[in-house]
Amino acid sequence: MRRLTGKAKEETLIELQSASDSQIADGPAVLTAFRNLHSDESSGNGVSSLSERAPLPGHSETDKLRPNRDTVFFRDGVRRIDFVLSYVDDKDERKQERRKEFEKNLEKAGLELETEDKSDSKDQKTYFLKIHAPWDVLATYADVLNIKVPFKESDFPHSRDAPLNRISHPFRLPDHIMNPQPDYFTYPFDKDKTDFFLIGDKETFFPPSTRNRIVFYILARCPYYSEGRKDKEKTGIKRLFSNGTYTAAFPLHDVRFELNSRFKTCRYWKKARNAECESERFNLYSHWARFLCFYKQQPLNLIRKYYGEKIGIYFAWLGFYTEMLFFAAVMGFICFTYGVLSYDDNISSKELCDPAIGGSTVMCPLCDKKCPFWKLNSTCLSSWQSHLFDNEGTVFFAIFMGIWVTLFLEFWKRRQARLEYEWDLVDFEEEQQQLQIRPEFEINCTNRRLNKITKEMEPFLPFHFRCARYCLSGATVLFWVSLIVACIIGVIAYRLAVYAAFASIIKDPMRKIQLVGRFITPQLATSVTASCINFVIIMILNFFYEKVAIWITDLEIPKTHLEYENRLTMKMFLFQFVNYYSSCFYVAFFKGKFVGYPGGYSYMFGKWSKLRNEECDPGGCLIELTTQLLIVMVGKQLWGNIQEALLPLIRNWWSSRKGRHNHDNHYSRWEQDYVLVNFSQLGLFYEYLEMVIQFGFITLFVASFPLAPLLALFNNILEIRVDAWKFTTQFRRPVASKARNIGAWQEILNAVAILSVVTNSFIMAFTSDMIPRLVYLYAYSKKGNMEGYINNSLSVYNISQIPPPNMPEDNWHVNFTTTCRYRDYRYPPGHEREYTHTMQFWHILAAKMAFIIIMEHVVFVVKFFVAWLIPDVPSDVKARIRRERFLIQEYLHEYEVKKLKLQLSASFITERSDMTLTPDKHEMLSECLT
């Protein structure tokens, strides 16, 4: 290629500039000419290797002629920037030596480097090292990593049902967004068979996501020690981060070129004049990251192409989970609507609020000394509220959710299997990809042993070291779980103590309705304040345990990336499970179950503590479980959305005041990405954890709050777009990585689904008042309806028999009544078996146990039947997999035969002068090759 200098160079730039101003249609041709121009320039100045370049004091002549530094290419305009490293030269000789050796070893590995001097950066401090992987490096590591590439265009048609297509048209995105590239049959890349694959342009054959994954693989394993030394621990970019040698490492976001003056690169938030120039980032921003697209499908293929399969699988799962939530939300809303419409038919609440019934019923004190006797109609409001969630429809909704969770998991397996095929993950070699040995394991484990499979020496951790680390890890986890339980016990003690304080505020025992404020009873005030305190404790413990979980997982030194993620997942979920759900388990299964009766109350830590176990409201404990679930679930979602959406906005506002995000200042592409937030290796882990915790809320305790799926649906619609906005605008481009499924989270979801059947069965049996009401209706009601249920569910106790420590300080009851009522089924005073459980108590207990057994068996039978009925892999996907494997064998056979023919033909030509091939031999050879 010729080199342009002086006037010729200037005239060429003027021609290119005028061509772009005319906005001609052949934009790619102009861009190619622009790259060729800079390629001619760079061929004479040599910037491809570290040894050839010199420190740049300022802008060279080429830099001044360069139209725009907002590009993803080297200075020559041809070689693409696959990765960027940044560092600040603080005159530390050891860091300089590490960088020198590291970059030298990168060049030995075949990578090409180019440095941007600190004088070109905005802060005048930061150097940027740009990395390009040439074809030979990409081909070598694509072979090592078994990266699948196309060898034939797929012959399967994209069949769509026309009526269904018309119905779903408003929810679909344009086809070029949903399917950004044709569908191909693929096969693992083989460097020795490059002519077998559909390689058009070597520069664009591997997409940017694959290129940055290969480069990061090299960076993570490249040493920074000299050849004569054997410091094996001095390996990898992560250790260079930890010791401050480099400050950041990231691939660049995509950009697009607008064919106006000086080849201006357009922003991802602006539409290009030429549709062919639009970048993938712009398409993601305009069709995915905007909230107004909340009703549209996600461009999963484009997400996978841009960010990699691991992030694509997460958004596919989140989108599918949100779609399935729609059906659960509709059923929950119907159940809640039934409770509202049957509001006037609630005979029990009418009796409880009736002045002649509830107003004349004196209830026994709910705590010692400070709590007075009180009127039953003081809980009128909470009784009406409880009916909204505790009604006949709740039973059917609980059964429905048990079946829904099975359908969700089974249909997700089918969706996942389809994505595995479409994204070339069917034969995904976990041994080659996810099960690659972590660099940290190789560095910390100096012992070596022979691998029985590969027959190669590999690092290992001796048993006694592994045992000691596991024991320390287990003890740490046990300590933190015990700390959570201790905090929950502290909150329970607070509930017991503060109830007495709220109750002591009420001095007039003859008021029709005892209130704290206007509409808040002591029970409700205690429940709300305790739930808020519990939520604050949850968030504080969560903050500390996240760091502890990572520390103890690092301490165990897991061998592979998959093992590391699975161990961290199990530790974090165990902690979060206890942290978020323990208070709900207490209210659902322990509160009000071990109270005793006025003559023999049970105490939390014995009678010396004076903390009497809590009683349930006459309307039931279900409304308190609803309150607890609502505060913790909604509070967590609000706090998460504030962290994910509001804090980045504040950060952007603050950065814009400092000028860091002023894109009109023509910062370089790498500087624009450098100021973005780094997406850590555990970024997706926290996203999954947030959603799985939410999944637990809407399944484990959904019988107490049918509107939980509706709230989760609204949250997830916002969550998808907030996450999309963060990935597109706030995060640096993550390093692409592969994953064929959601990993250990799948097993956690299965376990939660099974546990949810048990918890909802017990909630309906022991927390709800549904079973006692049904037993009364069908076995004890004289009129065949619920009249008299309130009186039937309350036992009588002689006030004179209450021990002095349990008596209230006020003695107003002497002039009005000699008995008080309490919630239980016991014989009245004077009966030969006074204060022991009646036969109705045992009938109700038997009915509760029968309900649990029947509901669990019905739901489990339906679950397993549905799981058996729905295959994990769709039939058409199985057919496509078989078709692809058949074609691979066929094409490989044809390729090898053709290659053998060429080799034999070449050998015949060279040996023609020495030997003559007889017709019989020629015919035999032809038969063998055909």
ZAMARGU-4260 file (C-alpha; in steps of 0.2 Angstrom, whole numbers, plus 5000, padded with zeros to 4 digits):
<rodrens>
0) 5000/5000/5000 | 5006/5017/4996 | 5009/5030/5009 | 5001/5048/5007 | 5010/5063/5014
5) 5009/5081/5012 | 4998/5089/4999 | 4991/5072/4993 | 4986/5067/5011 | 4977/5084/5013
10) 4968/5082/4996 | 4962/5065/5000 | 4955/5070/5017 | 4946/5085/5008 | 4938/5072/4996
15) 4932/5061/5010 | 4925/5076/5019 | 4915/5082/5004 | 4909/5064/5001 | 4902/5063/5018
20) 4894/5080/5017 | 4884/5074/5002 | 4877/5060/5012 | 4879/5047/4999 | 4871/5030/5001
25) 4887/5020/5000 | 4892/5024/5018 | 4902/5008/5021 | 4913/5012/5006 | 4918/5029/5012
30) 4922/5022/5029 | 4933/5009/5021 | 4942/5022/5012 | 4944/5032/5028 | 4952/5016/5036
35) 4963/5013/5021 | 4970/5031/5022 | 4975/5029/5040 | 4981/5011/5036 | 4993/5019/5024
40) 4999/5032/5037 | 5002/5019/5050 | 5011/5007/5039 | 5026/5019/5039 | 5026/5024/5057
45) 5024/5007/5065 | 5013/5007/5081 | 5008/4989/5082 | 5021/4983/5095 | 5026/4989/5112
50) 5045/4989/5108 | 5043/5000/5092 | 5033/5014/5100 | 5040/5029/5110 | 5031/5040/5123
55) 5020/5052/5115 | 5024/5070/5122 | 5008/5077/5113 | 4998/5075/5097 | 5007/5069/5082
60) 5004/5075/5064 | 4993/5060/5062 | 4983/5064/5078 | 4979/5081/5071 | 4973/5075/5055
65) 4962/5062/5064 | 4944/5068/5062 | 4938/5060/5079 | 4945/5051/5093 | 4928/5043/5098
70) 4932/5027/5089 | 4934/5008/5093 | 4949/5007/5082 | 4968/5009/5083 | 4976/5025/5076
75) 4977/5016/5059 | 4958/5015/5058 | 4959/4996/5054 | 4963/4986/5069 | 4949/4985/5082
80) 4951/4989/5100 | 4946/4973/5109 | 4951/4978/5127 | 4957/4993/5136 | 4969/4994/5152
85) 4971/5010/5161 | 4984/5015/5174 | 4991/5030/5183 | 5010/5032/5182 | 5014/5037/5200
90) 5033/5034/5198 | 5032/5018/5207 | 5047/5008/5200 | 5039/4991/5205 | 5023/4995/5196
95) 5032/5001/5181 | 5042/4985/5181 | 5026/4974/5182 | 5018/4983/5168 | 5033/4982/5157
100) 5035/4963/5160 | 5016/4960/5158 | 5014/4970/5142 | 5030/4961/5135 | 5022/4944/5139
105) 5005/4950/5131 | 5015/4954/5115 | 5023/4937/5116 | 5006/4929/5117 | 5002/4938/5100
110) 4992/4953/5106 | 4995/4970/5098 | 4996/4985/5109 | 4995/5004/5108 | 4996/5017/5122
115) 4987/5033/5124 | 4998/5046/5133 | 4992/5054/5149 | 4993/5071/5140 | 4979/5066/5129
120) 4967/5061/5144 | 4956/5074/5152 | 4963/5072/5169 | 4981/5073/5162 | 4985/5058/5174
125) 4978/5042/5166 | 4987/5031/5153 | 4976/5020/5142 | 4983/5004/5134 | 4973/4998/5119
130) 4974/4979/5115 | 4970/4971/5098 | 4969/4952/5095 | 4974/4948/5077 | 4967/4934/5068
135) 4980/4921/5072 | 4977/4924/5091 | 4958/4923/5089 | 4959/4907/5079 | 4971/4899/5091
140) 4960/4902/5107 | 4944/4899/5098 | 4950/4882/5095 | 4956/4880/5113 | 4939/4887/5120
145) 4929/4876/5108 | 4919/4892/5102 | 4906/4887/5090 | 4905/4896/5073 | 4894/4894/5058
150) 4897/4882/5044 | 4881/4882/5035 | 4865/4893/5035 | 4850/4884/5044 | 4837/4876/5032
155) 4824/4877/5046 | 4810/4889/5042 | 4804/4901/5055 | 4786/4895/5056 | 4774/4907/5064
160) 4756/4905/5067 | 4747/4919/5057 | 4733/4922/5069 | 4744/4922/5084 | 4757/4933/5075
165) 4743/4946/5072 | 4738/4946/5091 | 4756/4947/5097 | 4761/4961/5084 | 4759/4976/5096
170) 4771/4967/5108 | 4784/4963/5095 | 4800/4972/5090 | 4806/4974/5072 | 4813/4958/5065
175) 4830/4965/5063 | 4831/4969/5081 | 4824/4952/5087 | 4835/4942/5075 | 4851/4953/5072
180) 4859/4939/5062 | 4854/4924/5051 | 4852/4907/5059 | 4866/4895/5056 | 4872/4877/5059
185) 4887/4878/5070 | 4902/4868/5075 | 4917/4871/5086 | 4931/4881/5078 | 4946/4871/5072
190) 4961/4881/5066 | 4966/4868/5054 | 4949/4868/5045 | 4946/4886/5042 | 4940/4883/5025
195) 4926/4872/5032 | 4918/4887/5040 | 4908/4902/5033 | 4923/4914/5035 | 4919/4930/5024
200) 4929/4944/5033 | 4942/4938/5046 | 4940/4955/5055 | 4922/4953/5058 | 4920/4934/5058
205) 4922/4934/5077 | 4909/4946/5085 | 4916/4959/5098 | 4909/4949/5113 | 4919/4933/5107
210) 4934/4944/5104 | 4934/4952/5122 | 4931/4935/5130 | 4946/4928/5121 | 4957/4943/5126
215) 4951/4942/5144 | 4956/4924/5145 | 4973/4929/5140 | 4974/4943/5152 | 4968/4932/5167
220) 4983/4920/5163 | 4997/4931/5157 | 5012/4932/5169 | 5021/4948/5174 | 5037/4940/5179
225) 5053/4939/5168 | 5058/4923/5159 | 5072/4918/5171 | 5060/4919/5187 | 5048/4906/5193
230) 5036/4917/5203 | 5020/4908/5198 | 5009/4919/5209 | 5013/4934/5198 | 5000/4930/5186
235) 4984/4938/5179 | 4976/4955/5178 | 4966/4952/5194 | 4982/4952/5204 | 4988/4968/5195
240) 4972/4976/5200 | 4974/4971/5218 | 4992/4979/5219 | 4987/4995/5210 | 4997/4992/5194
245) 4982/4994/5183 | 4966/5003/5188 | 4953/4996/5176 | 4951/4983/5162 | 4936/4984/5150
250) 4930/4981/5132 | 4923/4996/5124 | 4905/4999/5120 | 4899/4999/5102 | 4899/5015/5092
255) 4892/5020/5075 | 4897/5032/5062 | 4886/5046/5054 | 4890/5050/5037 | 4891/5069/5039
260) 4906/5080/5041 | 4922/5072/5047 | 4915/5055/5050 | 4906/5060/5066 | 4902/5046/5078
265) 4884/5047/5084 | 4878/5044/5102 | 4869/5029/5107 | 4854/5040/5112 | 4852/5048/5095
270) 4845/5041/5079 | 4856/5040/5064 | 4852/5048/5047 | 4857/5032/5039 | 4849/5016/5046
275) 4864/5006/5041 | 4875/5015/5053 | 4865/5012/5068 | 4875/5003/5082 | 4869/4988/5092
280) 4871/4999/5108 | 4859/5012/5100 | 4846/4998/5096 | 4847/4991/5114 | 4845/5008/5121
285) 4830/5013/5110 | 4821/4996/5110 | 4825/4989/5126 | 4832/5001/5139 | 4817/5014/5138
290) 4803/5012/5150 | 4790/5015/5137 | 4795/4999/5129 | 4789/4989/5145 | 4775/4980/5135
295) 4787/4975/5121 | 4797/4959/5120 | 4815/4959/5125 | 4828/4958/5110 | 4836/4943/5118
300) 4846/4938/5103 | 4853/4955/5102 | 4857/4955/5121 | 4866/4939/5119 | 4876/4945/5104
305) 4881/4961/5113 | 4884/4955/5131 | 4886/4936/5129 | 4876/4921/5134 | 4877/4923/5153
310) 4869/4940/5153 | 4857/4935/5140 | 4851/4920/5150 | 4848/4931/5165 | 4836/4943/5155
315) 4828/4928/5147 | 4824/4920/5164 | 4818/4937/5171 | 4807/4941/5156 | 4799/4923/5157
320) 4797/4925/5176 | 4788/4941/5173 | 4777/4934/5160 | 4771/4920/5171 | 4768/4932/5185
325) 4755/4940/5175 | 4744/4925/5177 | 4747/4923/5196 | 4744/4942/5198 | 4727/4940/5189
330) 4721/4926/5200 | 4727/4935/5216 | 4718/4950/5211 | 4702/4940/5208 | 4704/4932/5225
335) 4706/4949/5233 | 4691/4956/5223 | 4681/4942/5230 | 4685/4947/5247 | 4680/4965/5244
340) 4663/4959/5236 | 4659/4947/5250 | 4663/4961/5263 | 4644/4963/5267 | 4642/4944/5269
345) 4655/4942/5283 | 4643/4937/5297 | 4658/4935/5309 | 4664/4952/5308 | 4647/4959/5309
350) 4644/4950/5326 | 4661/4956/5332 | 4657/4974/5328 | 4640/4973/5335 | 4638/4983/5351
355) 4626/4970/5358 | 4638/4956/5355 | 4656/4962/5353 | 4653/4978/5363 | 4646/4968/5378
360) 4660/4954/5377 | 4674/4958/5390 | 4691/4950/5385 | 4705/4944/5396 | 4720/4955/5397
365) 4733/4952/5384 | 4748/4956/5395 | 4752/4956/5413 | 4749/4972/5424 | 4749/4985/5411
370) 4735/4978/5399 | 4717/4981/5405 | 4702/4971/5401 | 4695/4976/5384 | 4680/4975/5373
375) 4679/4963/5359 | 4673/4976/5346 | 4690/4985/5348 | 4696/4974/5334 | 4682/4977/5323
380) 4693/4986/5309 | 4706/4973/5309 | 4693/4959/5307 | 4686/4968/5292 | 4704/4969/5285
385) 4707/4951/5288 | 4692/4946/5278 | 4700/4954/5263 | 4713/4941/5263 | 4706/4927/5273
390) 4691/4920/5264 | 4685/4905/5254 | 4694/4911/5239 | 4711/4910/5247 | 4711/4891/5248
395) 4709/4890/5229 | 4722/4903/5226 | 4734/4893/5237 | 4731/4877/5227 | 4733/4887/5211
400) 4750/4894/5216 | 4756/4877/5220 | 4752/4872/5202 | 4758/4889/5195 | 4775/4887/5202
405) 4776/4870/5194 | 4771/4876/5177 | 4783/4891/5179 | 4798/4879/5182 | 4793/4866/5168
410) 4790/4879/5155 | 4806/4888/5159 | 4815/4872/5156 | 4807/4871/5139 | 4812/4889/5135
415) 4829/4886/5142 | 4831/4871/5131 | 4826/4881/5116 | 4839/4895/5120 | 4852/4882/5122
420) 4850/4876/5104 | 4848/4894/5097 | 4863/4900/5106 | 4874/4886/5102 | 4875/4879/5120
425) 4868/4861/5117 | 4886/4853/5117 | 4893/4867/5128 | 4909/4860/5135 | 4908/4864/5154
430) 4924/4855/5156 | 4932/4868/5144 | 4922/4883/5149 | 4914/4885/5166 | 4925/4871/5174
435) 4941/4880/5169 | 4953/4881/5184 | 4952/4898/5192 | 4969/4908/5191 | 4967/4910/5210
440) 4967/4892/5213 | 4982/4889/5202 | 4992/4903/5211 | 4988/4898/5229 | 4989/4879/5227
445) 5008/4875/5224 | 5005/4856/5226 | 5004/4846/5210 | 4997/4829/5206 | 4993/4818/5191
450) 4975/4820/5183 | 4969/4803/5180 | 4959/4808/5165 | 4971/4820/5156 | 4987/4812/5162
455) 4994/4830/5166 | 5000/4838/5182 | 4988/4849/5189 | 4987/4860/5206 | 4977/4853/5220
460) 4973/4858/5238 | 4978/4844/5251 | 4965/4837/5262 | 4970/4844/5278 | 4971/4861/5272
465) 4954/4859/5263 | 4947/4852/5279 | 4953/4867/5290 | 4946/4880/5278 | 4929/4871/5277
470) 4928/4870/5296 | 4932/4889/5298 | 4919/4893/5284 | 4906/4882/5292 | 4909/4890/5309
475) 4907/4907/5301 | 4891/4903/5292 | 4884/4896/5308 | 4889/4911/5318 | 4880/4923/5307
480) 4865/4913/5305 | 4864/4912/5324 | 4866/4931/5325 | 4851/4933/5314 | 4841/4921/5325
485) 4847/4931/5340 | 4841/4947/5331 | 4824/4939/5328 | 4822/4934/5346 | 4826/4952/5351
490) 4812/4959/5339 | 4800/4946/5347 | 4805/4952/5364 | 4802/4970/5358 | 4785/4965/5352
495) 4781/4958/5369 | 4787/4973/5378 | 4780/4987/5367 | 4763/4979/5367 | 4762/4983/5385
500) 4767/5000/5383 | 4754/5003/5369 | 4741/4995/5379 | 4745/5006/5395 | 4741/5022/5385
505) 4723/5017/5385 | 4716/5022/5402 | 4698/5022/5398 | 4693/5004/5397 | 4675/5007/5394
510) 4678/5016/5377 | 4669/5007/5363 | 4684/5005/5353 | 4702/5006/5360 | 4713/5015/5349
515) 4731/5022/5348 | 4729/5037/5337 | 4713/5035/5327 | 4713/5019/5318 | 4728/5009/5325
520) 4725/4996/5338 | 4739/4991/5350 | 4741/4975/5340 | 4743/4984/5324 | 4755/4997/5331
525) 4765/4983/5338 | 4766/4973/5322 | 4770/4988/5311 | 4784/4995/5322 | 4791/4978/5324
530) 4791/4974/5306 | 4800/4991/5302 | 4813/4987/5315 | 4815/4970/5308 | 4817/4977/5290
535) 4831/4989/5296 | 4840/4974/5305 | 4838/4964/5289 | 4847/4977/5278 | 4861/4980/5291
540) 4865/4962/5292 | 4863/4959/5274 | 4877/4973/5271 | 4889/4964/5282 | 4886/4947/5277
545) 4888/4950/5259 | 4906/4954/5262 | 4908/4940/5274 | 4901/4927/5262 | 4914/4933/5248
550) 4928/4932/5261 | 4924/4914/5267 | 4921/4908/5249 | 4938/4915/5244 | 4945/4907/5259
555) 4939/4890/5253 | 4949/4892/5236 | 4936/4884/5225 | 4945/4875/5210 | 4933/4881/5196
560) 4922/4896/5192 | 4907/4886/5192 | 4911/4879/5209 | 4915/4896/5216 | 4898/4903/5210
565) 4889/4888/5217 | 4897/4889/5234 | 4894/4908/5235 | 4876/4906/5230 | 4872/4893/5243
570) 4880/4903/5257 | 4871/4919/5252 | 4854/4911/5249 | 4855/4902/5266 | 4859/4918/5275
575) 4846/4928/5265 | 4833/4914/5268 | 4835/4915/5287 | 4837/4934/5286 | 4821/4939/5276
580) 4809/4924/5280 | 4812/4921/5299 | 4801/4934/5305 | 4787/4929/5293 | 4789/4911/5299
585) 4787/4917/5317 | 4771/4926/5314 | 4764/4912/5303 | 4768/4897/5313 | 4773/4902/5331
590) 4764/4917/5336 | 4748/4913/5346 | 4751/4895/5346 | 4759/4893/5363 | 4750/4906/5373
595) 4741/4895/5387 | 4726/4902/5396 | 4723/4915/5409 | 4727/4903/5424 | 4742/4896/5415
600) 4751/4908/5403 | 4767/4903/5394 | 4782/4915/5395 | 4796/4917/5382 | 4810/4915/5394
605) 4801/4908/5409 | 4790/4918/5421 | 4805/4928/5428 | 4806/4937/5411 | 4788/4943/5412
610) 4787/4942/5393 | 4771/4933/5390 | 4769/4925/5373 | 4759/4934/5361 | 4741/4931/5357
615) 4733/4932/5340 | 4719/4945/5337 | 4701/4937/5338 | 4701/4940/5319 | 4716/4929/5317
620) 4735/4931/5315 | 4734/4931/5296 | 4732/4950/5295 | 4748/4952/5305 | 4757/4940/5293
625) 4750/4950/5279 | 4757/4966/5287 | 4774/4958/5290 | 4775/4952/5272 | 4770/4968/5265
630) 4782/4979/5274 | 4797/4967/5271 | 4794/4963/5253 | 4789/4981/5247 | 4802/4989/5258
635) 4816/4978/5250 | 4809/4981/5232 | 4808/5000/5235 | 4826/5000/5243 | 4833/4990/5228
640) 4825/5001/5215 | 4832/5017/5224 | 4849/5009/5224 | 4848/5004/5206 | 4839/5019/5198
645) 4840/5034/5210 | 4858/5033/5215 | 4865/5031/5197 | 4855/5047/5193 | 4862/5056/5207
650) 4879/5050/5202 | 4876/5056/5184 | 4870/5073/5190 | 4886/5075/5201 | 4897/5069/5187
655) 4889/5081/5175 | 4893/5096/5186 | 4911/5091/5186 | 4910/5089/5167 | 4915/5070/5167
660) 4899/5065/5157 | 4899/5080/5145 | 4900/5069/5129 | 4901/5085/5118 | 4918/5088/5124
665) 4924/5075/5111 | 4932/5063/5124 | 4940/5048/5117 | 4929/5032/5117 | 4940/5024/5131
670) 4938/5039/5142 | 4919/5039/5140 | 4919/5021/5145 | 4932/5023/5159 | 4921/5034/5169
675) 4906/5022/5169 | 4903/5010/5183 | 4912/4993/5183 | 4901/4978/5181 | 4909/4966/5193
680) 4910/4947/5191 | 4896/4945/5204 | 4885/4958/5197 | 4873/4945/5190 | 4874/4935/5206
685) 4865/4950/5215 | 4852/4952/5202 | 4847/4933/5203 | 4848/4934/5222 | 4835/4949/5222
690) 4823/4940/5211 | 4824/4923/5220 | 4821/4931/5237 | 4806/4939/5229 | 4801/4922/5222
695) 4801/4916/5240 | 4790/4929/5246 | 4776/4926/5232 | 4776/4907/5235 | 4780/4903/5253
700) 4768/4915/5260 | 4756/4920/5246 | 4741/4912/5255 | 4742/4927/5267 | 4743/4940/5254
705) 4736/4936/5237 | 4741/4953/5230 | 4760/4949/5232 | 4761/4943/5214 | 4753/4959/5207
710) 4766/4969/5217 | 4780/4958/5211 | 4774/4960/5193 | 4774/4979/5194 | 4792/4978/5202
715) 4798/4966/5188 | 4792/4977/5174 | 4802/4991/5181 | 4817/4980/5186 | 4819/4974/5168
720) 4820/4992/5161 | 4831/4998/5175 | 4843/4984/5173 | 4843/4987/5154 | 4846/5005/5157
725) 4860/5002/5168 | 4869/4989/5157 | 4867/5001/5142 | 4871/5018/5149 | 4879/5016/5167
730) 4890/5001/5166 | 4906/4997/5156 | 4903/4984/5144 | 4905/4967/5153 | 4916/4954/5147
735) 4906/4941/5138 | 4904/4924/5146 | 4895/4908/5142 | 4882/4899/5153 | 4869/4886/5147
740) 4857/4889/5161 | 4854/4899/5177 | 4865/4887/5187 | 4863/4883/5205 | 4848/4895/5206
745) 4837/4882/5197 | 4839/4869/5211 | 4835/4883/5224 | 4819/4888/5214 | 4814/4869/5214
750) 4817/4868/5233 | 4807/4884/5236 | 4793/4878/5225 | 4792/4861/5235 | 4793/4870/5252
755) 4780/4883/5247 | 4767/4869/5246 | 4770/4864/5264 | 4771/4882/5270 | 4754/4887/5262
760) 4746/4871/5268 | 4751/4875/5286 | 4746/4894/5284 | 4729/4889/5278 | 4727/4876/5292
765) 4735/4885/5307 | 4737/4903/5303 | 4720/4906/5294 | 4703/4904/5303 | 4696/4895/5288
770) 4696/4878/5295 | 4688/4882/5312 | 4675/4892/5302 | 4671/4877/5291 | 4671/4865/5306
775) 4658/4876/5315 | 4648/4879/5299 | 4646/4860/5295 | 4647/4852/5312 | 4641/4864/5326
780) 4630/4878/5318 | 4612/4876/5322 | 4606/4887/5308 | 4617/4881/5295 | 4627/4898/5294
785) 4640/4907/5303 | 4629/4915/5316 | 4636/4912/5334 | 4653/4908/5328 | 4662/4922/5338
790) 4654/4916/5354 | 4658/4898/5350 | 4676/4902/5347 | 4679/4911/5364 | 4681/4902/5380
795) 4676/4908/5397 | 4687/4911/5412 | 4683/4916/5430 | 4691/4933/5434 | 4693/4928/5452
800) 4704/4914/5448 | 4717/4924/5438 | 4733/4925/5448 | 4738/4942/5455 | 4754/4943/5444
805) 4742/4942/5429 | 4729/4954/5435 | 4728/4972/5428 | 4732/4987/5439 | 4715/4994/5436
810) 4700/4985/5445 | 4686/4992/5435 | 4679/4975/5431 | 4673/4972/5448 | 4657/4982/5445
815) 4653/4975/5428 | 4657/4956/5426 | 4664/4941/5434 | 4671/4932/5419 | 4681/4937/5404
820) 4683/4928/5387 | 4699/4922/5378 | 4702/4914/5361 | 4703/4895/5363 | 4692/4880/5365
825) 4691/4875/5383 | 4678/4870/5395 | 4670/4884/5406 | 4673/4886/5425 | 4662/4874/5435
830) 4664/4860/5422 | 4671/4844/5429 | 4685/4846/5416 | 4686/4865/5417 | 4700/4874/5407
835) 4704/4858/5397 | 4702/4857/5379 | 4685/4853/5372 | 4680/4840/5359 | 4678/4854/5347
840) 4697/4858/5349 | 4702/4840/5344 | 4689/4840/5329 | 4697/4856/5323 | 4715/4849/5325
845) 4710/4834/5316 | 4702/4844/5302 | 4718/4855/5300 | 4729/4839/5299 | 4717/4831/5286
850) 4717/4848/5276 | 4737/4848/5276 | 4738/4830/5270 | 4725/4832/5257 | 4731/4849/5250
855) 4749/4843/5250 | 4745/4827/5241 | 4733/4835/5228 | 4746/4848/5224 | 4761/4837/5224
860) 4752/4824/5213 | 4747/4838/5201 | 4765/4845/5201 | 4773/4828/5197 | 4760/4824/5184
865) 4762/4841/5175 | 4781/4839/5176 | 4780/4822/5168 | 4767/4828/5155 | 4778/4842/5149
870) 4794/4837/5141 | 4809/4847/5146 | 4815/4849/5128 | 4802/4853/5114 | 4800/4841/5100
875) 4805/4853/5087 | 4821/4857/5096 | 4826/4839/5097 | 4823/4837/5078 | 4834/4852/5075
880) 4848/4845/5086 | 4847/4829/5077 | 4847/4838/5060 | 4862/4848/5065 | 4872/4833/5071
885) 4868/4824/5055 | 4874/4838/5044 | 4890/4840/5054 | 4894/4822/5051 | 4889/4823/5033
890) 4899/4839/5030 | 4914/4834/5039 | 4914/4818/5029 | 4913/4827/5013 | 4926/4840/5019
895) 4939/4826/5023 | 4935/4816/5007 | 4938/4832/4997 | 4954/4836/5007 | 4960/4818/5004
900) 4957/4820/4985 | 4967/4836/4984 | 4981/4828/4994 | 4981/4812/4983 | 4980/4823/4967
905) 4995/4833/4973 | 5005/4818/4977 | 5000/4810/4960 | 5007/4826/4951 | 5023/4825/4960
910) 5026/4807/4957 | 5020/4807/4939 | 5037/4807/4932 | 5042/4792/4943 | 5028/4780/4941
915) 5013/4777/4930 | 4996/4774/4937 | 4987/4759/4929 | 4968/4761/4924 | 4964/4748/4936
920) 4972/4757/4951 | 4964/4773/4945 | 4947/4765/4945 | 4949/4757/4962 | 4955/4774/4970
925) 4940/4783/4962 | 4928/4771/4970 | 4936/4772/4987 | 4934/4791/4987 | 4917/4792/4980
</rodrens>
